[in-house]
């Protein structure tokens, strides 16, 4: 009886691990979706309402880790008048899920805000929207293969462990 309970718990743990690994890939996808939505909101707010960046950041909430990143960006914007991309890159270093390419993209998005004319900012944001959209398409295509595989592998490994130990 105890052996069956242990096998069920091992199977559950392996399956849970597979689902957790799959969900980490989905978290990166959610981050890019939220970043795309934020850039579109930023473009609309700047072009039509001419709202300042800190006010835009304050009124946004997202389900991904973008919220934490936006809080860090607003702190950098408040603390230094002439911030640079290295200041922003230092703020992004604590996020382990961001690759160097992601950090560079975020620095490009936030480093020129408020420093350029409205037309130049809109042009820069539109360029960023296009690059984020391309990255999002690549991630969605990659996740369509990897996420189900991770979940299935968790279940299969759990079954293999149960068979071997039974």
N, C-alpha and C positions, 0 to 999 in steps of 0.2 A: 504494500500500500504506500509506504514511504517512497519506494523506488518510482512508482507511477507519479506521485506528487512532484518529486524532483525532476523527472523527465518532462512533465508538463511545464514546470517553472523554467527549465533550461530552454525548451522550445519557445516559450513566451519571451524570454530574454533575448534570444537570437532574433526572433521576429521583430521585437521592439527595436533592437539595434538596427536592423535593416530599414525599418520605417524612419528612424531618426536620421540615418545617413541620407536617405532620400529627401527628407524634409529640409536638410541643410542646403541641398541644391535648389529646392523651391524657395528658400529664404533669399537667396541671391537673385532669383527671378523677381520676387516681390519687391526687393530693393530697387531693381532697375525699373519696374513698373511705376513705383512711387516716385522715383527720380524723374522719370518722363513726365508724370502728372505735375510734379512740382515745377519743372521747367516750363511747361505749357501755362501753368498758373502764373509763373513769374513773367513770362512774355506778355500775357494779357494784362496783368496788373501794371507793369511798367508802361506798356504802350497806350493803354486806355485811361487808367486812373493816375498814372505817374506816382504810384505809391513807393515809399522808400523800402529798402530791402529788409531791414529789421522788422518792420511792421508786417511784411509779407511772411517772413519766417515765423513770427509769433502766432499768426492766425492759422497755421497749417498743422495738421496732425495726420500721421501715417501709422500703419500697423507694422512696418518694417523698422530696421535700425536707422532709417533715414531721419527719424525724429531726433535721435541722439546726435547725429552728425550735424543737423541743422542747429541744435542748441550750441554745439561747439563752434560752429561758424558764426553764429550771432555773438558769442562771447569774444571771438577774435575780432569781429567787426566793432564791437563796443570798446574793447580794450586798446586797440591801436588804430590810429587814424590812417597811417600809411602802411597797411599790412602788405605782406608779400606772399608769394606762393609757398615759400618755405614755412611761414607761420601757419598757413593752412595745412601743409603737409605734416607738420609736427602734430597738429590736432587730429589728423587722420591716422597717425601711426598706431594708435591704441585699438583700432578696429582690424582684427586679424583676418576677417573675411574679405577685406579689400585687397586686390592685387595692386601692383605698382601702376598698371594701366588705369585701374579704377581711381586711384589717388590722383593721378595726373589729370584725368577727366574732371574730377571734382575740383581740383585746383583751377583748371581752365574755366569752369563754370563760375566759380565764386571770386576769382582773383580780379576780374575786370568789372565786376558789378559796382556801380556807383562811381567808377573812374572814367567812363566813356560817355559820349553823348547818348541820348535816348535812341537815335537811329542805329548807332554802332552797337549799343547793348542789345537791341532787338535782333540785329544781324548775327551777333555772336550767340545769342540764345537759340536762334533758329538753327545755326550750325550745330550747337550742342544737342538740340532735339533730334536732329538727323543722326548724329553719331550714337546717341543713346538708343534710338530706335533700331539701328543696325546691331548694336550689342545685344539688345533685348531679343531680336529675332534669332541671333546665334545661340543665345542661352536657352530660348524656348525649344529650338531644334535639338540642342544637346540634351536638355532635360527630358524631352519626349522619349529618349532612349535610356538615359541613365537612371531616372527616378523609378520607373517600373522594374528595371533590372535590380536595383538595390533592394527594393521591397521583396521581390521574388527570391533573391539570393538569401535574404534574412530568413525567410520561411524554409527554403531548401536546406540551408546550413542547420537550422533548428531541427528539421526532420532527420538529417544525417546524424547529428549528435544523438538524437533519441534512438535511432536505429542501432548505432554503434554501441551505445551504452545499455541497450535493452538486451 
